[in-house]
Amino acid sequence: MAIIKCPECGHAVSDKAPVCPSCGVEIAGKIIRCPQCGQLYFTHQTACPACNHPTTPATAGPMVTPTTQGATPAPVTPTPTPEPPRKKNLGLIVASVIIVLAIVCGVAAYFYINAHNGKENDAYEYALTSKDPAVLQSYLDTYNSAPQAHRDSIEVHLAQLNAAEAEWTDALVSGTRTAIAAYMSKYPGSAHEQEAIRRIDSLDWQTALAEDTEASYQSYIDNHANGEHIDEANDAMRASKAKNVQPDERAAITTLFRHFFQSINTRNEDGLGSTVASFLTSFLGKTDATKGDVITFMHRIYKDDITSMLWSMGDDILIDKREVGIDEYEYTVQFSATQDIDRSDASKEKHARYQIKATVGPDGKISAFNMTKILE
């Protein structure tokens, strides 16, 4: 074995190597040495490339490596080797690899661009419907290369949200129901909608407490059916009803006593009986009185010489109330009344004033009635 230079690339290689490790051409059995100039070249060439000495059958055999004088040369056994790749085949392979890599890179770039564009479009649609300025600013910071139309649209939307934020701050500083309600009207569905609702709820409740009337509590209940103070409002309204006589209650009680006296004026037993309870706790000093006692009183005050009688209520009626059950009230009533009597003997005509103190039960009937004569 000897080290030679590859005829193809000049790289040092063993003459027994199947192929050159540098360029891949076959070496063993495929190289001859020119007998004239000693140049190495391939056996398939017809002449030495250095001196043009023709290749003969004798020189076309396997290259013999010089041996030491007197030594017996070792027999050369041809080593079967694969067909060496040609340079043009190697170039074709390289070109094919480059094309494949280009295709792979192109496909990868296509999918990357599509994926990037898809993410940008999703982010754009989300930001476009968002009420949070931070979401819009994040889109602008993340997608610097987004379509200009997208960025312009988001910037306009962001400017509008920032303006709304400034108005919300002004409404909070104002702290008035009017300012907050105006903001809600101008920006329905804003990110501050729930907070605005809570603030209006609180302001309306404070107003109801300040007025402390049945009407104010009812107004809160009507406007805030699910308000944070709805239970308090219902309790406060019941308490207000228990201590404050409402106009309709005053009218009903006044009508009841006018009917009572009108029935006496006309000697109407049924009318008089309809104004009093079946049992009265007190009637003109008598405890546990009945309707019969009231009707007996009416007949007793009509003497034989009385031609007419007229009871009239004064305008000084006072009414107190107290709760005796759920939405049930008892009323204590005080007022003055006058009695005018006409007799057959005009000299005996009478005019008297009385102070009335009575009670009206939850059923709207007189449950107690007493009166004291007022001395003139």
C-alpha positions as CSV (number, residue, x, y, z in Angstrom):
1,M,0.0,0.0,0.0
2,A,1.2,3.5,-0.9
3,I,-0.1,7.0,-0.4
4,I,-0.7,8.7,-3.7
5,K,-2.4,11.9,-4.8
6,C,-5.9,11.6,-6.1
7,P,-5.8,12.3,-9.9
8,E,-9.1,14.0,-9.6
9,C,-8.7,16.4,-6.6
10,G,-5.0,15.9,-5.6
11,H,-6.0,14.9,-2.1
12,A,-3.7,12.3,-0.4
13,V,-5.3,8.9,-0.5
14,S,-4.2,5.2,-0.2
15,D,-3.9,3.5,-3.5
16,K,-5.9,0.6,-1.9
17,A,-8.8,2.9,-1.0
18,P,-12.1,2.1,-2.8
19,V,-12.9,5.8,-3.4
20,C,-11.3,9.1,-2.6
21,P,-12.7,10.4,0.7
22,S,-12.5,13.9,-0.7
23,C,-14.2,13.8,-4.1
24,G,-15.6,10.3,-4.2
25,V,-13.9,8.9,-7.3
26,E,-12.8,5.3,-7.4
27,I,-9.1,4.7,-6.6
28,A,-8.3,1.0,-6.2
29,G,-7.9,-0.7,-9.6
30,K,-8.8,2.4,-11.4
31,I,-5.4,4.3,-11.3
32,I,-2.3,3.7,-13.5
33,R,1.1,5.3,-13.5
34,C,2.5,6.5,-16.8
35,P,5.7,4.4,-17.6
36,Q,7.2,7.4,-19.4
37,C,6.7,10.3,-16.9
38,G,5.3,8.6,-13.8
39,Q,2.1,10.7,-13.8
40,L,-1.0,9.0,-12.2
41,Y,-4.2,8.9,-14.2
42,F,-7.4,6.9,-14.7
43,T,-7.4,3.7,-16.6
44,H,-10.2,4.7,-18.8
45,Q,-8.1,7.5,-20.3
46,T,-6.5,6.6,-23.6
47,A,-3.3,8.6,-23.0
48,C,-1.3,10.1,-20.2
49,P,-2.6,13.7,-19.6
50,A,0.9,14.9,-18.8
51,C,3.0,13.5,-21.7
52,N,0.4,12.0,-24.0
53,H,2.0,8.6,-23.8
54,P,-0.6,6.2,-25.1
55,T,-2.3,3.8,-22.7
56,T,-1.5,0.2,-23.6
57,P,-2.9,-3.0,-22.3
58,A,0.2,-3.5,-20.3
59,T,-0.1,-0.1,-18.6
60,A,-3.9,-0.2,-18.3
61,G,-3.8,-2.9,-15.6
62,P,-3.9,-2.2,-11.9
63,M,-1.2,0.2,-10.6
64,V,1.7,-1.7,-9.1
65,T,3.4,-0.2,-6.1
66,P,7.2,-0.4,-6.2
67,T,8.5,-3.0,-3.8
68,T,11.8,-3.6,-2.1
69,Q,14.4,-5.3,-4.3
70,G,14.2,-9.0,-4.0
71,A,10.9,-9.0,-2.3
72,T,8.0,-11.0,-3.6
73,P,5.2,-8.7,-4.5
74,A,1.9,-9.6,-2.9
75,P,-0.8,-10.6,-5.2
76,V,-3.3,-7.9,-5.9
77,T,-6.9,-8.9,-5.3
78,P,-9.4,-6.6,-7.0
79,T,-11.9,-5.1,-4.5
80,P,-15.4,-4.8,-5.7
81,T,-16.6,-1.3,-5.2
82,P,-19.8,0.5,-6.1
83,E,-20.1,2.6,-9.2
84,P,-18.5,6.0,-8.3
85,P,-20.9,9.0,-8.4
86,R,-20.1,11.4,-11.1
87,K,-19.6,15.1,-10.4
88,K,-22.7,15.9,-12.4
89,N,-24.8,13.5,-10.2
90,L,-23.4,15.2,-7.1
91,G,-24.4,18.6,-8.4
92,L,-27.9,17.3,-9.3
93,I,-28.3,16.1,-5.7
94,V,-27.2,19.4,-4.3
95,A,-29.5,21.3,-6.6
96,S,-32.4,19.0,-5.6
97,V,-31.7,19.5,-1.9
98,I,-31.6,23.3,-2.4
99,I,-35.0,23.2,-4.2
100,V,-36.5,21.0,-1.5
101,L,-35.2,23.3,1.2
102,A,-36.6,26.3,-0.7
103,I,-40.0,24.7,-1.0
104,V,-40.0,23.7,2.7
105,C,-39.0,27.2,3.7
106,G,-41.6,28.7,1.4
107,V,-44.4,26.5,2.8
108,A,-43.3,27.3,6.4
109,A,-43.2,31.0,5.6
110,Y,-46.7,30.8,4.0
111,F,-48.2,29.1,7.1
112,Y,-46.3,31.5,9.5
113,I,-47.6,34.5,7.6
114,N,-51.1,33.1,7.5
115,A,-51.0,32.3,11.2
116,H,-49.7,35.7,12.1
117,N,-52.3,37.4,9.9
118,G,-55.0,35.2,11.5
119,K,-53.9,36.2,15.0
120,E,-53.8,39.9,14.0
121,N,-57.3,39.7,12.5
122,D,-58.7,38.0,15.6
123,A,-57.0,40.5,17.9
124,Y,-58.3,43.4,15.7
125,E,-61.9,42.2,15.9
126,Y,-61.7,41.7,19.6
127,A,-60.2,45.1,20.2
128,L,-62.8,46.8,18.0
129,T,-65.6,45.6,20.2
130,S,-63.8,46.1,23.5
131,K,-64.7,48.9,26.0
132,D,-61.3,48.6,27.8
133,P,-58.7,51.1,26.6
134,A,-55.9,48.8,27.8
135,V,-57.1,46.1,25.3
136,L,-56.9,48.6,22.4
137,Q,-53.5,49.9,23.4
138,S,-52.2,46.3,23.7
139,Y,-53.2,45.7,20.1
140,L,-51.4,48.8,18.9
141,D,-48.3,47.8,20.8
142,T,-48.3,44.2,19.6
143,Y,-49.2,44.5,15.9
144,N,-47.0,47.3,14.6
145,S,-47.1,45.9,11.1
146,A,-50.9,45.4,11.0
147,P,-52.8,46.9,8.1
148,Q,-52.9,50.7,8.4
149,A,-56.7,50.6,8.1
150,H,-56.9,48.4,11.2
151,R,-54.5,50.5,13.2
152,D,-56.4,53.7,12.2
153,S,-59.7,52.2,13.2
154,I,-58.4,51.1,16.6
155,E,-56.8,54.5,17.2
156,V,-60.1,56.3,16.6
157,H,-61.9,53.8,18.9
158,L,-59.2,54.3,21.6
159,A,-59.5,58.1,21.3
160,Q,-63.3,57.8,21.9
161,L,-62.8,55.5,24.9
162,N,-60.3,57.9,26.4
163,A,-62.7,60.8,26.0
164,A,-65.4,58.7,27.7
165,E,-63.0,58.0,30.5
166,A,-62.4,61.7,31.0
167,E,-66.1,62.3,31.2
168,W,-66.6,59.5,33.7
169,T,-63.9,61.1,35.9
170,D,-65.7,64.4,35.7
171,A,-69.0,62.7,36.6
172,L,-67.4,61.1,39.7
173,V,-65.9,64.4,40.8
174,S,-69.3,66.0,40.5
175,G,-70.9,63.3,42.5
176,T,-74.4,64.2,41.5
177,R,-77.1,61.9,40.2
178,T,-77.6,64.2,37.2
179,A,-74.0,64.0,36.1
180,I,-73.8,60.2,36.4
181,A,-77.2,59.7,34.7
182,A,-76.1,61.9,31.8
183,Y,-72.9,59.8,31.4
184,M,-75.0,56.6,31.3
185,S,-77.3,58.1,28.7
186,K,-74.4,59.2,26.5
187,Y,-72.4,56.0,26.9
188,P,-74.8,53.1,27.2
189,G,-73.2,49.8,27.9
190,S,-69.9,51.4,28.9
191,A,-67.3,49.6,31.1
192,H,-68.5,51.8,34.0
193,E,-72.2,51.0,33.6
194,Q,-72.5,48.8,36.7
195,E,-70.6,51.2,38.9
196,A,-72.8,54.0,37.6
197,I,-75.9,52.1,38.5
198,R,-74.6,51.4,42.0
199,R,-73.8,55.0,42.5
200,I,-77.2,56.2,41.4
201,D,-78.8,53.6,43.6
202,S,-76.9,54.9,46.6
203,L,-77.7,58.6,45.8
204,D,-81.4,57.8,45.4
205,W,-81.4,55.9,48.7
206,Q,-79.8,58.9,50.5
207,T,-82.5,61.2,49.1
208,A,-85.3,58.8,50.3
209,L,-83.8,58.8,53.8
210,A,-83.5,62.5,53.9
211,E,-87.1,63.0,52.9
212,D,-88.3,60.2,55.1
213,T,-91.7,59.9,53.6
214,E,-93.8,57.1,52.3
215,A,-93.7,58.7,48.9
216,S,-89.8,59.0,48.9
217,Y,-89.4,55.3,49.9
218,Q,-92.0,54.2,47.3
219,S,-90.1,56.2,44.6
220,Y,-86.9,54.4,45.5
221,I,-88.7,51.0,45.3
222,D,-90.2,51.8,42.0
223,N,-86.9,52.9,40.5
224,H,-84.7,50.2,42.1
225,A,-86.7,47.0,42.2
226,N,-83.4,45.1,42.7
227,G,-81.5,47.9,44.5
228,E,-79.1,47.3,47.3
229,H,-81.4,49.0,49.8
230,I,-84.7,47.5,48.7
231,D,-85.3,45.7,52.0
232,E,-84.5,48.8,54.0
233,A,-86.8,50.8,51.8
234,N,-89.7,48.4,52.4
235,D,-89.1,48.4,56.1
236,A,-88.9,52.2,56.2
237,M,-92.0,52.6,54.2
238,R,-94.0,50.4,56.6
239,A,-92.6,52.4,59.5
240,S,-93.6,55.6,57.7
241,K,-97.1,54.3,57.1
242,A,-97.4,53.3,60.8
243,K,-96.6,56.8,62.1
244,N,-97.8,59.1,59.3
245,V,-101.5,59.5,58.4
246,Q,-101.8,59.5,54.6
247,P,-104.2,61.9,52.9
248,D,-106.5,59.1,51.8
249,E,-106.6,57.8,55.4
250,R,-107.5,61.3,56.7
251,A,-110.2,61.6,54.1
252,A,-111.7,58.2,54.9
253,I,-111.8,58.9,58.7
254,T,-113.3,62.3,58.2
255,T,-116.0,60.9,55.9
256,L,-116.7,58.1,58.5
257,F,-117.6,60.7,61.3
258,R,-119.6,62.9,59.0
259,H,-121.6,59.9,58.1
260,F,-122.0,59.1,61.9
261,F,-123.4,62.5,62.7
262,Q,-125.5,62.7,59.5
263,S,-127.2,59.4,60.5
264,I,-128.0,60.9,63.9
265,N,-129.3,64.1,62.3
266,T,-131.7,62.0,60.1
267,R,-132.4,59.3,62.8
268,N,-131.1,56.7,60.4
269,E,-130.5,53.5,62.4
270,D,-129.0,51.5,59.6
271,G,-126.7,54.4,58.6
272,L,-125.6,54.9,62.2
273,G,-125.0,51.1,62.7
274,S,-122.8,50.9,59.6
275,T,-120.3,53.4,61.1
276,V,-119.6,51.6,64.4
277,A,-118.1,48.2,65.3
278,S,-120.3,45.4,66.7
279,F,-118.6,45.9,70.0
280,L,-117.0,49.2,71.2
281,T,-114.4,49.3,74.0
282,S,-116.1,52.4,75.2
283,F,-119.1,54.5,74.3
284,L,-119.9,57.7,76.2
285,G,-118.2,56.1,79.3
286,K,-119.7,52.7,79.0
287,T,-117.3,49.9,78.4
288,D,-118.0,46.9,76.1
289,A,-120.9,48.8,74.4
290,T,-122.7,47.4,71.4
291,K,-124.3,48.8,68.3
292,G,-127.6,48.7,70.2
293,D,-126.2,51.1,72.8
294,V,-125.3,53.6,70.1
295,I,-128.7,53.5,68.5
296,T,-130.4,53.8,71.9
297,F,-128.3,56.9,72.5
298,M,-129.6,58.4,69.2
299,H,-133.2,57.9,70.2
300,R,-132.8,59.1,73.8
301,I,-131.4,62.5,72.8
302,Y,-134.5,63.2,70.7
303,K,-137.0,64.7,73.1
304,D,-140.6,65.1,72.2
305,D,-140.3,68.9,71.7
306,I,-137.3,68.7,69.4
307,T,-138.3,69.5,65.8
308,S,-134.8,69.0,64.3
309,M,-131.2,68.4,65.4
310,L,-127.9,69.2,63.5
311,W,-124.5,67.9,64.5
312,S,-121.6,69.5,62.6
313,M,-117.8,68.5,62.7
314,G,-115.2,71.2,63.2
315,D,-112.1,71.5,61.0
316,D,-109.7,70.8,63.8
317,I,-109.5,67.0,63.4
318,L,-106.3,65.4,64.7
319,I,-105.4,61.8,63.8
320,D,-102.7,59.5,65.3
321,K,-102.1,56.0,64.1
322,R,-100.3,52.9,65.3
323,E,-99.6,49.6,63.7
324,V,-101.5,46.7,65.3
325,G,-100.7,44.1,62.6
326,I,-99.0,43.7,59.3
327,D,-100.4,46.7,57.3
328,E,-103.2,47.1,59.9
329,Y,-103.6,50.3,61.8
330,E,-105.7,51.8,64.6
331,Y,-106.5,55.5,64.6
332,T,-107.0,57.8,67.5
333,V,-109.2,60.7,66.5
334,Q,-109.9,64.1,68.2
335,F,-112.0,66.9,66.9
336,S,-114.7,69.3,68.0
337,A,-118.4,69.1,67.1
338,T,-121.4,71.4,67.5
339,Q,-125.0,70.4,68.3
340,D,-127.9,72.7,67.3
341,I,-131.4,71.7,68.5
342,D,-134.6,73.3,67.3
343,R,-137.6,72.9,69.6
344,S,-141.2,73.7,69.3
345,D,-140.6,76.3,72.0
346,A,-138.1,78.6,70.4
347,S,-137.0,79.9,73.7
348,K,-135.5,76.4,74.4
349,E,-133.4,76.1,71.3
350,K,-129.9,74.9,72.1
351,H,-126.4,75.3,70.7
352,A,-123.6,73.3,72.3
353,R,-120.0,72.4,71.5
354,Y,-118.3,69.1,72.4
355,Q,-114.8,67.7,72.2
356,I,-114.9,64.3,70.6
357,K,-112.3,61.6,71.3
358,A,-112.8,58.4,69.4
359,T,-111.0,55.3,68.0
360,V,-111.2,53.8,64.6
361,G,-110.2,50.1,64.1
362,P,-108.4,48.4,61.2
363,D,-111.8,47.5,59.8
364,G,-112.6,51.2,59.3
365,K,-115.4,51.2,62.0
366,I,-115.7,53.4,65.2
367,S,-114.5,51.2,68.1
368,A,-114.6,53.8,70.8
369,F,-116.5,57.1,71.1
370,N,-116.6,59.6,73.9
371,M,-117.3,63.3,74.1
372,T,-117.0,66.1,76.6
373,K,-119.1,69.3,76.6
374,I,-117.1,72.5,76.1
375,L,-118.2,75.3,78.4
376,E,-118.6,78.6,76.6
